[in-house]
Amino acid sequence: MLETEQVLREALGCAWLIAGPTASGKSQLAMAMAQRLDGEIISVDSMQVYRGMDIGTAKPTRSDQQQVRHHLIDVAELQDSFDAAAFRRLAVAAILDIHKRSKTILLCGGTGFYFQALLQGVGKGPSGNQELRKQFQQWDLEALKDRLRQQDPLAYQRVDLNNRRKVIRALEVIELTGLPFSQSQSDWSMPLPLDPRKCWVFDMPASVLNRRIELRVERMLEEGWMEETRMLMKDGLEEAPTASQAIGYGQIMDHLRGKIDHKEMKEWIKIRTRQLAKRQRTWFRHQLEAKSLPMESSPDFMVETMVRQAASSG
């Protein structure tokens, strides 16, 4: 085993994991936890990596980042095709850095695939082929899914079929290697460990979460989400391969182009966000070994509960 992997295993054995669907309140909890345990937060969010996408991704505020150091925030430009491998590379560097400075590591976010990439490794697939991707971009999603179903039925069951980029990546790997995408092997010798006493998924009844989503969408729009999107369009958001897929930005761009009215825009943002939350809840329920804890009290009270439970079960 490589020395780096050994140190990484040691570091993650002491780390806390705070996960949950969008709008569940996990970020506030991670802030309280970091302040309680002298920790630093590694954002496990596929869209908070992009500079300028602040309001719509619920990025930690400047004040939050001054109080608690955050990692993997604002590390990519809009036009960058940031993926799980890029996340894993930067996350590993951040984990080793935090561990070296004897700070507490907190992994917080809602992107399940990024958690998976960090803990289980990523496949040794080939680098992206822009020409091939351009060809697949011309296909509609149903045609892409049908091709994947025919070429790799197992990958068809595992890949998020509503995520066009992921479907195209699977087809790209198949085309370039001649092998099923599902046969991609992890580059870790074995999955990285986490202390199950320190792994928490926060959730709530769907009706409560949906109400929180509605309120958050309204608040984000009041805070200037549309203006932020308008400015990002000037910087090329519409052509950005990954950033343009962020929930809400596409609907706002449709409104700004005159394709949908303001009311339709808000409803579609809420619908897409609810759909995302449902997928996240399903993924965490089946793919992540963690304790489930409802958001019923203040973040400070819940932190004390989590710390006490972790200590008592040791």
C-alpha positions as CSV (number, residue, x, y, z in Angstrom):
1,M,0.0,0.0,0.0
2,L,1.3,3.4,-0.9
3,E,2.4,5.6,2.0
4,T,-0.1,8.4,1.0
5,E,-2.9,5.9,1.2
6,Q,-1.9,4.8,4.6
7,V,-1.8,8.3,5.9
8,L,-5.2,9.0,4.2
9,R,-6.7,6.0,6.0
10,E,-5.5,7.2,9.3
11,A,-6.8,10.7,8.7
12,L,-10.3,9.5,7.5
13,G,-10.5,7.2,10.6
14,C,-10.8,10.4,12.6
15,A,-13.0,12.4,10.3
16,W,-16.7,13.3,10.6
17,L,-19.1,12.8,7.8
18,I,-22.2,15.0,7.6
19,A,-24.5,14.3,4.6
20,G,-28.0,14.9,3.6
21,P,-30.3,16.1,0.8
22,T,-30.4,19.7,-0.3
23,A,-32.1,22.1,2.1
24,S,-31.8,19.7,5.0
25,G,-29.7,22.1,7.2
26,K,-26.5,20.0,7.0
27,S,-24.2,23.0,6.3
28,Q,-25.3,24.9,9.4
29,L,-24.7,21.8,11.4
30,A,-21.3,21.3,9.9
31,M,-20.4,24.9,10.9
32,A,-21.5,24.3,14.5
33,M,-19.5,21.0,14.5
34,A,-16.4,22.7,13.1
35,Q,-16.5,25.4,15.7
36,R,-17.1,22.9,18.5
37,L,-14.2,20.6,17.5
38,D,-11.7,23.0,16.0
39,G,-12.4,21.6,12.5
40,E,-12.3,22.5,8.9
41,I,-15.0,21.6,6.3
42,I,-14.4,19.9,3.0
43,S,-17.4,20.6,0.7
44,V,-18.7,17.5,-1.0
45,D,-20.8,19.4,-3.5
46,S,-20.5,19.2,-7.3
47,M,-21.5,22.8,-8.0
48,Q,-20.0,24.8,-5.1
49,V,-16.6,24.2,-6.8
50,Y,-17.5,26.8,-9.4
51,R,-16.5,30.4,-8.9
52,G,-19.4,32.9,-9.2
53,M,-22.1,30.3,-8.5
54,D,-22.8,31.5,-5.0
55,I,-26.5,32.1,-4.3
56,G,-27.9,29.2,-6.4
57,T,-25.5,26.6,-4.8
58,A,-26.1,27.8,-1.3
59,K,-22.4,28.4,-1.0
60,P,-21.0,29.3,2.5
61,T,-21.0,33.0,2.9
62,R,-17.9,35.0,3.2
63,S,-18.6,35.4,7.0
64,D,-19.0,31.6,7.3
65,Q,-15.7,31.0,5.5
66,Q,-14.0,33.6,7.8
67,Q,-15.2,31.7,10.9
68,V,-14.4,28.2,9.6
69,R,-12.0,27.3,6.8
70,H,-13.7,25.6,3.9
71,H,-12.1,23.5,1.2
72,L,-13.2,22.7,-2.4
73,I,-15.1,26.0,-2.6
74,D,-14.4,28.1,-5.7
75,V,-11.7,25.8,-7.1
76,A,-12.9,25.7,-10.8
77,E,-13.9,28.1,-13.5
78,L,-17.3,27.9,-15.2
79,Q,-15.8,26.3,-18.4
80,D,-14.0,23.6,-16.4
81,S,-15.4,20.1,-16.8
82,F,-15.0,19.2,-13.1
83,D,-15.7,15.6,-12.3
84,A,-15.4,13.0,-9.5
85,A,-11.8,12.3,-10.3
86,A,-10.9,16.0,-10.0
87,F,-12.9,16.2,-6.7
88,R,-11.1,13.1,-5.3
89,R,-7.7,14.5,-6.1
90,L,-8.4,17.9,-4.4
91,A,-10.2,16.3,-1.5
92,V,-7.3,13.9,-0.8
93,A,-4.9,16.9,-0.7
94,A,-7.2,18.8,1.6
95,I,-7.6,15.8,4.0
96,L,-3.9,15.3,4.3
97,D,-3.3,19.0,4.8
98,I,-6.0,19.3,7.6
99,H,-4.7,16.1,9.2
100,K,-1.1,17.4,9.2
101,R,-2.2,20.5,11.1
102,S,-4.0,18.3,13.7
103,K,-7.4,19.8,12.9
104,T,-10.7,17.9,12.8
105,I,-11.8,16.9,9.3
106,L,-15.5,17.4,8.4
107,L,-16.8,16.1,5.1
108,C,-20.1,17.8,4.4
109,G,-22.3,17.7,1.3
110,G,-25.0,16.1,-0.7
111,T,-23.2,14.7,-3.8
112,G,-23.3,11.0,-3.2
113,F,-21.1,10.2,-6.2
114,Y,-18.3,12.4,-4.8
115,F,-18.5,10.6,-1.4
116,Q,-18.3,7.3,-3.4
117,A,-15.3,8.5,-5.4
118,L,-13.4,9.5,-2.3
119,L,-14.1,6.5,-0.2
120,Q,-14.1,3.8,-2.9
121,G,-11.9,5.3,-5.5
122,V,-12.6,6.0,-9.2
123,G,-12.4,3.8,-12.2
124,K,-9.3,3.8,-14.3
125,G,-11.1,4.9,-17.4
126,P,-9.5,6.8,-20.2
127,S,-9.2,10.6,-20.3
128,G,-12.2,12.4,-21.9
129,N,-12.4,12.6,-25.7
130,Q,-13.9,15.9,-26.7
131,E,-14.7,14.8,-30.3
132,L,-16.6,11.8,-29.1
133,R,-18.4,13.8,-26.5
134,K,-19.5,16.3,-29.2
135,Q,-20.9,13.5,-31.2
136,F,-22.9,12.1,-28.3
137,Q,-24.1,15.6,-27.3
138,Q,-26.1,15.7,-30.6
139,W,-28.1,12.6,-29.4
140,D,-31.3,13.1,-27.4
141,L,-31.2,11.6,-23.9
142,E,-33.5,8.7,-24.7
143,A,-31.2,7.5,-27.6
144,L,-28.2,7.8,-25.3
145,K,-30.0,5.7,-22.6
146,D,-31.1,3.1,-25.1
147,R,-27.5,2.7,-26.4
148,L,-26.2,2.3,-22.8
149,R,-28.9,-0.3,-22.1
150,Q,-27.8,-2.3,-25.1
151,Q,-24.1,-2.0,-24.5
152,D,-23.8,-2.3,-20.8
153,P,-27.0,-3.4,-18.9
154,L,-25.3,-3.3,-15.5
155,A,-24.1,0.3,-16.0
156,Y,-27.6,1.1,-17.2
157,Q,-28.9,0.1,-13.8
158,R,-26.2,2.0,-11.9
159,V,-25.7,5.3,-13.7
160,D,-28.0,8.2,-13.0
161,L,-30.0,8.1,-16.2
162,N,-31.4,11.6,-15.8
163,N,-27.8,13.0,-15.8
164,R,-26.9,13.4,-19.4
165,R,-23.2,14.0,-18.7
166,K,-22.9,10.7,-16.7
167,V,-24.6,8.7,-19.5
168,I,-22.3,10.2,-22.1
169,R,-19.3,9.5,-20.0
170,A,-20.3,5.8,-19.7
171,L,-20.8,5.5,-23.4
172,E,-17.5,7.3,-24.0
173,V,-15.5,4.8,-21.9
174,I,-17.2,1.9,-23.6
175,E,-16.3,3.4,-27.0
176,L,-12.7,4.1,-26.1
177,T,-11.9,0.9,-24.3
178,G,-14.2,-1.6,-25.9
179,L,-15.1,-2.8,-22.4
180,P,-18.2,-2.3,-20.3
181,F,-18.2,0.8,-18.2
182,S,-19.3,-1.3,-15.2
183,Q,-16.0,-3.1,-15.2
184,S,-14.1,0.1,-14.3
185,Q,-12.0,-0.8,-11.2
186,S,-11.2,1.4,-8.2
187,D,-7.8,2.8,-7.9
188,W,-7.7,2.3,-4.1
189,S,-6.5,-1.1,-2.9
190,M,-9.7,-1.3,-0.8
191,P,-12.4,1.2,0.3
192,L,-11.2,3.9,2.6
193,P,-12.6,3.6,6.2
194,L,-14.7,6.0,8.2
195,D,-15.6,5.7,11.8
196,P,-19.3,4.7,11.7
197,R,-19.8,6.5,15.0
198,K,-18.9,9.8,13.2
199,C,-21.0,9.3,10.1
200,W,-24.4,11.0,10.0
201,V,-27.1,11.5,7.4
202,F,-29.6,14.2,8.2
203,D,-33.1,13.9,6.9
204,M,-36.8,14.7,7.6
205,P,-40.2,13.8,6.3
206,A,-40.6,14.6,2.6
207,S,-43.4,17.1,3.3
208,V,-41.2,19.0,5.7
209,L,-38.2,18.9,3.3
210,N,-40.3,20.1,0.4
211,R,-41.6,23.0,2.4
212,R,-38.0,24.0,3.3
213,I,-37.1,23.7,-0.4
214,E,-39.9,26.1,-1.4
215,L,-38.9,28.6,1.2
216,R,-35.2,28.4,0.2
217,V,-35.9,28.9,-3.5
218,E,-38.0,32.0,-2.7
219,R,-35.2,33.3,-0.5
220,M,-32.5,32.7,-3.1
221,L,-34.5,34.6,-5.7
222,E,-35.0,37.5,-3.3
223,E,-31.2,37.5,-2.6
224,G,-30.4,38.0,-6.3
225,W,-30.2,34.6,-7.9
226,M,-31.5,35.9,-11.2
227,E,-29.0,38.8,-11.3
228,E,-26.2,36.3,-10.5
229,T,-27.3,34.1,-13.4
230,R,-27.5,37.0,-15.7
231,M,-23.9,37.9,-14.9
232,L,-22.7,34.3,-15.3
233,M,-24.3,34.1,-18.7
234,K,-22.0,37.0,-19.7
235,D,-19.1,34.8,-18.6
236,G,-20.3,31.8,-20.6
237,L,-22.5,29.8,-18.3
238,E,-24.7,28.7,-21.2
239,E,-21.8,26.9,-22.9
240,A,-20.3,25.5,-19.6
241,P,-20.3,21.7,-19.9
242,T,-20.9,20.9,-16.2
243,A,-21.7,24.2,-14.4
244,S,-24.7,24.8,-16.7
245,Q,-26.4,21.7,-15.3
246,A,-26.7,23.1,-11.8
247,I,-30.3,23.0,-10.5
248,G,-32.1,26.3,-11.0
249,Y,-29.7,28.1,-13.3
250,G,-31.1,26.4,-16.4
251,Q,-34.6,27.4,-15.5
252,I,-33.5,31.0,-14.8
253,M,-31.7,31.1,-18.1
254,D,-34.9,29.9,-19.9
255,H,-36.8,32.8,-18.2
256,L,-34.2,35.3,-19.1
257,R,-34.4,34.1,-22.8
258,G,-38.2,34.5,-22.7
259,K,-38.9,30.8,-22.9
260,I,-40.9,30.6,-19.7
261,D,-42.5,33.2,-17.4
262,H,-41.5,34.0,-13.9
263,K,-44.1,31.8,-12.2
264,E,-43.1,28.8,-14.4
265,M,-39.5,29.4,-13.7
266,K,-40.0,29.3,-9.9
267,E,-42.2,26.2,-10.1
268,W,-39.7,24.3,-12.3
269,I,-36.8,25.2,-9.9
270,K,-38.8,23.8,-7.0
271,I,-39.7,20.7,-9.0
272,R,-36.1,20.0,-10.0
273,T,-34.9,20.6,-6.5
274,R,-37.4,18.2,-5.0
275,Q,-36.4,15.6,-7.6
276,L,-32.8,16.1,-6.6
277,A,-33.6,15.8,-2.9
278,K,-35.4,12.5,-3.6
279,R,-32.5,11.1,-5.5
280,Q,-30.1,12.1,-2.7
281,R,-32.2,10.6,0.0
282,T,-32.4,7.3,-1.9
283,W,-28.6,7.3,-2.5
284,F,-27.7,7.9,1.1
285,R,-30.3,5.4,2.3
286,H,-28.8,2.6,0.2
287,Q,-25.2,3.5,-0.4
288,L,-23.8,5.1,2.7
289,E,-23.2,3.4,6.1
290,A,-24.2,6.2,8.4
291,K,-26.6,6.9,11.3
292,S,-29.7,8.8,10.5
293,L,-30.7,11.7,12.6
294,P,-33.7,14.0,12.1
295,M,-33.2,17.8,12.2
296,E,-35.3,18.4,15.2
297,S,-33.2,20.8,17.4
298,S,-30.7,23.7,17.1
299,P,-27.4,22.9,15.4
300,D,-25.5,23.4,18.7
301,F,-27.7,20.9,20.6
302,M,-27.5,18.4,17.8
303,V,-23.7,18.7,17.7
304,E,-23.5,17.9,21.5
305,T,-25.8,14.9,20.9
306,M,-23.6,13.6,18.1
307,V,-20.4,14.1,20.1
308,R,-21.8,12.4,23.1
309,Q,-23.2,9.5,21.2
310,A,-19.8,9.0,19.4
311,A,-18.0,9.0,22.7
312,S,-20.4,6.7,24.5
313,S,-20.3,4.1,21.8
314,G,-16.5,4.0,21.7
